[in-house]
Amino acid sequence: MRSFIDVYPYASLWTTELHEMLLVGSLEPVELDAPRIIERFNQPEVASALREVGISSPEALIATWVTDRTGLGGYAGDALPVTDDQPRIEYADWVRYDELQRVLPRLMQLRTDPPLRGTDDVFTHKVAAERRVLLTFYQASLNAMAGHQGLWAQDMQYVLDRDDGNAYYRWFGGGSK
């Protein structure tokens, strides 16, 4: 992360699935224009591709926003950057059994509201609802890994009651794809 934000003055973090996040960086400001996002999502090929990975609406897409460069900088702290001559992660034992349980809650604490333009209250409320579902799914995942079956089942029921069309959620909940 340190290397990324050292290169890109405009950076953000988005969730993609339980075990991965997506860093988006730019040398120029990136605007999250709600009407433009909705317009793009309404293109059949875009909607189809996003639905295949569990993103069923423009609001669900925006709900995957985690934080901006400020949050990333706070997370990276005083970590040294990875460089060609100092490829620290190539030789590190950075993948540990409990890494998800350690890192995911820290990343979720960085959450900020996405800097949306051109939105209204209805869209904003739908994004918040999608975000609650996504965060509950992540909590269900942490509960499953901790062996809390009852909490996992309760969280997954909440998630599936609100988005039973999501193949990823159904798979994790023990259903079919």
Secondary structure, 3 states (H helix, E strand, C coil): CHHHHHHCCEEEEEEEECCEEEEEEECCCCCEEHHHHHHHHCCHHHHHHHHHCCCCCHHHHHCCEEEEHHHHHHHHCCCCCCECCECHHHCCCCCCCCHHHHHHHHHHHCCCCCCEECCCHHHHHHHHHHHHHHHHHHHHHHHHHCCCHHHHHHHHHHHHHHCCCCHHHHHHCCCCC
